[in-house]
Amino acid sequence: MLRWLREVAEARSERVLPVAGGVALLHCSYPAAHDHHRLLLAGPVDAATAADEADRVLGGAGLAHRGLAVSDIALADALTAGLLARGYSRADEVVMVYRGPLPAAQIGVVELDLDERIAVATAGWRAEQPDWPAQVCGQLGGRARTLAAAVDATFLGIRVGGRVVAHADLYVREGIAQVEEVMTDPAARRQGHASTLVREAVRRAGGRVVFLVADADERPAELYRRLGFVDLARTASFER
């Protein structure tokens, strides 16, 4: 799964540059989307070198943000003290794979086209982060256009009163499927929409291996475990 994630991230990028310990990703169309401007590290590399490489590549591209994604949790642990000293914060993610039965078709789930999915995601980011500039939310929604080069993407949604109140993506590549971008309008939460979308995404994966990535210490990970996902691996990211 970790190799799959790296290959998809690289395929969605405009530029992939070698750095000490891994590669750097860049995409000039989405400067506010941090996932498209980061270092993917698998080692060996030390904290000072990793931070210097981020400054060289990301800073050289005119970006204020610094992001490092580390696929080896032992490497992440070794880098932590040095990166924290350089002003970075750490967040852990858990890669989870589905081990439950194939779900039944979920009533009320519709398929969105790319333009609607972008519009819905942009509106979702505005609702989630009302203080962010509209341009930033637009880039976070619009980056879905990069998926065409990397995966076979299906965009799922739930409409209430004609409006999409929740959405999720299903990405398929090389016989493996990822559930991603599960988002629900703040006013429509705690109504089971996320569970419905995840079940439908798993069903549409058609028996393929299905996985997702969740923040390790937040509530969605517990939801996914109740739905039949189990922990497979742990990764970490550093931001400044």
N, C-alpha and C positions, 0 to 999 in steps of 0.2 A: 504493500500500500504506500509506503514511504517513497519508493521509486516512482510509482504511478503519480503521486502528488507532485514530485519534482518535475517529471516530464510534462505534466499538464501545465504547471506554472511556467515552465520554460516556453512551451508552445504558445501560451497566451501573451508572451512578452514581445516587445518590439526589438529589444537588444538583450543578449545574454553574454556577459563578460566574465572571463576567468578572474578569480581572486584567490588569495591564499586561503585554503581550506574549503573552497567551493566555487560558487558562481554568484554574480550580481545580476539582478533583473531590472530593466528600465522600460518605461513606455511613456513617450512624450505626450500622448493624448490624454493621459489620466494622471497628472502630477499630484493630485490630492488623494489618489488611491494608494495607500501605503503598501498593500499586497503586491502592487505592480512595481514597487521601488524598494527592494530589500536584497539582502545577501542570504543565500541558502548555503548553510555551512554543514559539512559532514566531517571535517577535520582531516588531518591534524592541524590545529592552529591555536595560538594563545590569545588571550583577551586583548592585549595591547595591539597585536597585529590585526585582529578582527576589527577592532575599533578604528584603527588607522585605515584599513581598507574601506570601511564604510564611509569615512570622511573623504577618502580619495575619490571613490566612485559616485556616491550619492551627493556629496558636497560638490564634486566636480560637475555634476549635472544641474547644479543650482538649487538643490533641495535642502530644506531645513531639517526635514525628518530623517531619522536614522532607524533602520529596522534590520534585525538579524533573525533568521529562522534556523533553528538547530535541530536536526533530525535525530541526533544521537543524544539521549538524555544524559549519559555519562559525560560527554563533551560539554553539554550545557552546564552541568554541575561544576565542571572544571573552569568554565569561563565566568561563572556568576560573580565571584568576588571582584574580579578585575573589571568587569563591565559595570557593575554597580558603582564602583569607584569612579568610573568615567561618566556617571550620570544616567545610566540606563536603568530601566525597570524590567522585571522578568514576569512573564505569564506562561503558565503551562497549559498544554492542550492534550487531550486524550483522543487517540484514534480508536474508533469503535466499529466492530463488524457485526452484522446481523446474524443471529443464530436461531431465530424463531421460525414458525411455519409461514408459508406463503399467505399473506392476508387476502381477505375477500375484497372485492371492489368497494370503494368508499363512495357513498352517495354524496353528491354535491360538489365534487371536485371537477374543475374544468381545466382545459389546456389553454394557455395564453400564447399569443404570438410574441415575437421578440420586442416589437414596439410597445405593446401593452405591458409586457414584463418590465421593460425599462421605465415606463411611466409609473407603474405601481411601485417599483423599488425606489425610484427617486422620491415619490411622495412618502414612502415609508421612512426613508432616511430623514426627511424634513420633519416628520412627526416624532421620530425617535430623538433627533438632535435639533431642536428648534433654534438653537443659537448658532448653528453652522451656516456659513454662506450658501446661498442657493447653488453657486457654481460647484461647490464641493459635493453637495447632494446629487447634483446632476452627473458629476463624474462617477460617483459610486454606483448610481443606477446605470449609466451608460456603458460601464466597463463590461457588461454582459456581451457586448458585441465582440469581445476578444475570444469568446468561447468557441466560435465557429472554426477556428484554426486548431482547436485542441480536442474537442469532445463532440459527441452527439448529444445535444442538450434538449431536454423537455422541460417546459415551464408550466408548473401547476398552480392553480389558484382556487380560492373559495369566494364566491360572490354572495353578498347579502344586500338585498334591495338594489341589485344592479351594480354594486360597487365591490371591487376585490378587497377583502379585508384581511386576507392571509395568502401567502404564496411560498413556494419551495421549488427548488431546481433538482433535476435528476440528470447527472452526467454519466455517459457510458463511453468507455474507451477500452479496447483490447479485452473485452469480456468481463470487465470490472465496472461496477456502478458506484457513484458517490451521490449521496443526498446532501444538498448544500443550500445556503441562503434561506433557511426556514425563518420567516418573519411574519409577525401578526401585528395588525394595527393595535396600538395601546388600548383603544376603546373596545376592541373585540377579543381581548385576552380572557383566559380562564373559561373558554367555551369549547375546548377540545379541538380547535382548528389545526394546531400544530400536529397533534397526534394523527388526525385524519389525513393530513398531507403526507406525513412520513409513511404511514401505512400504504397509501396509494402509490407513493414513489417506490417502495419496496415491491409492491405487486407488479408495477410496470417494469421493474428491472427483470422480471421474468425468470427468476431462479438464478440469476447471476450472483456472484459475490457482491454484497452491498455493504458499504461502509460510510462513515461520516466522521467529522472532526468537531469536537466540542471543547469549550473552555473547561478545564479540569475542575475548577472550583465553583462553577455556577449551576443553577437549577436545571437547565436543559439537559445536562449529562444524566441526571437522575431520571428525567422523563424518557430519554432514549433507552436507558437500561430497563425501564418498565415495559417498553415496547419490544424488547427482545434483542437489543444490542449489548455486546459484551466488550470490555476493554481489551484492546489488542496491543497498543504501544503508547508511549508517552513522548511528547516532543516539547520544545520550549521556544519561546520567542522573546527577544529583547528589543525594547524601543527607547528612543530618546528624542 
